[in-house]
Amino acid sequence: MSRALSIGDLRLPFPFILAPMAGVSDLAHRLISRSFGVTLAFTEMISARALKYGNKRCQDMLASVDADRPLGVQLVAGDQESIFAALEVLERHRFDVIDLNAACPVSKIVRRGEGAGLLKEPQRLQQLISLLVQRSGKPVTLKIRAGWDAASINATEIARMAEDAGVAAVCVHGRTRVQGYDGTVDYGVIRKVKAAVAIPVIGSGDVFSGELAMKMFGETDCDGVAVARGSMGNPWIFREITELLCHGTVPARPGKDEVISTMKDHLNLSMGLLGETVGVLTFRKFFVWYSHGFAKVRPLRTKALQARSLEEMLGVIEELRTLP
Ligand SMILES: Cc1cc2nc3c(=O)[nH]c(=O)nc-3n(C[C@H](O)[C@H](O)[C@H](O)COP(=O)(O)O)c2cc1C
């Protein structure tokens, strides 16, 4: 079954996307995910305001390499001036899609009228989108939630408005801002958005397995699925989704050898990109996620969370072999 996905002039052979995740979808995580079948990956959300002020951490989030394409840069922004400034910075970077975050539930962000705060102000959201569409020269996508709360579900209206403003695709996380990450994803909201617009709709929420990816397609008729938490320590989910979609079969879960060798690849990437100290510190949380399927892993996790050098972290990864 062909499930190619076009976002503006960008054609993806498969509609599997690594969702933007602050603190997770860094370059190493994107490269590892791509090695298992991701066709489009997004950066962590990057504050347009912080870019404007030359924030180093945000600039670092734009780091990429040739193998990290096609790449979507996600901006979180609430005013036009910051978007102008961010676009100026982005001119010096290579990427393929620009996404505006109207989904982030974090209080600090929504208080500034950014992220999911924009769902309450569709007019301002429209101005920001229009600016991005007119000035970025890239396909613009929009990430939204179902609405602010259960009493104000407005994903369909927002998606229609975005389509009119020239957005190339919309990604809908089927939860409200108030829900955060609680409860289960509302497929019905995503299905309604899909029925209301002609641009591609990407479904987000609870894609923790190939089967749940198929459920997202089946329940919502969406054009693509974005995987977020399901990829943390589990990049094989993209292989699983691809095989299920293309061949109808579920591949075997990775064995201990594959988990360990992927962890080492991830650690080496992290270290190569960030240097030994930061690379190892950054990998600590990934160790915890990768080690989910292992029994009696707690002492090793404690060790991993204290590891400071490549040698120490590699040693703890190797020790996973000794677990039952
Ligand atoms: C740790 C974490 C960080 C996230 N950061 C972002 C972000 O920077 N931008 C964004 O649009 N969504 C972000 N999200 C939301 C995800 O992209 C996704 O829409 C949501 O987690 C639902 O998908 P899931 O059930 O597959 O996790 C984040 C989610 C998590 C768990």
Ligand as a Chemical Component Dictionary entry (heavy atoms), coordinates in Angstrom:
data_LIG
# 
_chem_comp.id                   LIG 
_chem_comp.type                 NON-POLYMER 
_chem_comp.pdbx_formal_charge   0 
_chem_comp.three_letter_code    LIG 
# 
loop_
_chem_comp_atom.comp_id 
_chem_comp_atom.atom_id 
_chem_comp_atom.alt_atom_id 
_chem_comp_atom.type_symbol 
_chem_comp_atom.charge 
_chem_comp_atom.model_Cartn_x 
_chem_comp_atom.model_Cartn_y 
_chem_comp_atom.model_Cartn_z 
_chem_comp_atom.pdbx_ordinal 
LIG C1  C1  C 0 9.186 15.038 26.705 1  
LIG C2  C2  C 0 8.253 15.636 25.687 2  
LIG C3  C3  C 0 8.609 16.814 25.058 3  
LIG C4  C4  C 0 7.752 17.375 24.102 4  
LIG N1  N1  N 0 8.144 18.512 23.466 5  
LIG C5  C5  C 0 7.383 19.023 22.458 6  
LIG C6  C6  C 0 7.847 20.124 21.684 7  
LIG O1  O1  O 0 8.937 20.642 21.879 8  
LIG N2  N2  N 0 7.011 20.570 20.701 9  
LIG C7  C7  C 0 5.795 20.005 20.444 10 
LIG O2  O2  O 0 5.090 20.427 19.546 11 
LIG N3  N3  N 0 5.364 18.944 21.151 12 
LIG C8  C8  C 0 6.130 18.431 22.116 13 
LIG N4  N4  N 0 5.711 17.308 22.792 14 
LIG C9  C9  C 0 4.458 16.669 22.395 15 
LIG C10 C10 C 0 4.699 15.571 21.380 16 
LIG O3  O3  O 0 5.244 16.064 20.177 17 
LIG C11 C11 C 0 3.419 14.798 21.078 18 
LIG O4  O4  O 0 2.509 15.603 20.379 19 
LIG C12 C12 C 0 2.732 14.260 22.335 20 
LIG O5  O5  O 0 3.692 13.716 23.226 21 
LIG C13 C13 C 0 1.714 13.172 21.997 22 
LIG O6  O6  O 0 2.330 12.122 21.355 23 
LIG P1  P1  P 0 2.746 10.751 22.095 24 
LIG O7  O7  O 0 1.517 10.262 22.797 25 
LIG O8  O8  O 0 3.201 9.899  20.926 26 
LIG O9  O9  O 0 3.817 11.074 23.065 27 
LIG C14 C14 C 0 6.528 16.751 23.769 28 
LIG C15 C15 C 0 6.190 15.574 24.422 29 
LIG C16 C16 C 0 7.027 15.018 25.358 30 
LIG C17 C17 C 0 6.628 13.722 26.022 31 
# 
loop_
_chem_comp_bond.comp_id 
_chem_comp_bond.atom_id_1 
_chem_comp_bond.atom_id_2 
_chem_comp_bond.value_order 
_chem_comp_bond.pdbx_ordinal 
LIG C1  C2  SING 1  
LIG C2  C3  SING 2  
LIG C2  C16 DOUB 3  
LIG C3  C4  DOUB 4  
LIG C4  N1  SING 5  
LIG C4  C14 SING 6  
LIG N1  C5  DOUB 7  
LIG C5  C6  SING 8  
LIG C5  C8  SING 9  
LIG C6  O1  DOUB 10 
LIG C6  N2  SING 11 
LIG N2  C7  SING 12 
LIG C7  O2  DOUB 13 
LIG C7  N3  SING 14 
LIG N3  C8  DOUB 15 
LIG C8  N4  SING 16 
LIG N4  C9  SING 17 
LIG N4  C14 SING 18 
LIG C9  C10 SING 19 
LIG C10 O3  SING 20 
LIG C10 C11 SING 21 
LIG C11 O4  SING 22 
LIG C11 C12 SING 23 
LIG C12 O5  SING 24 
LIG C12 C13 SING 25 
LIG C13 O6  SING 26 
LIG O6  P1  SING 27 
LIG P1  O7  DOUB 28 
LIG P1  O8  SING 29 
LIG P1  O9  SING 30 
LIG C14 C15 DOUB 31 
LIG C15 C16 SING 32 
LIG C16 C17 SING 33 
# 
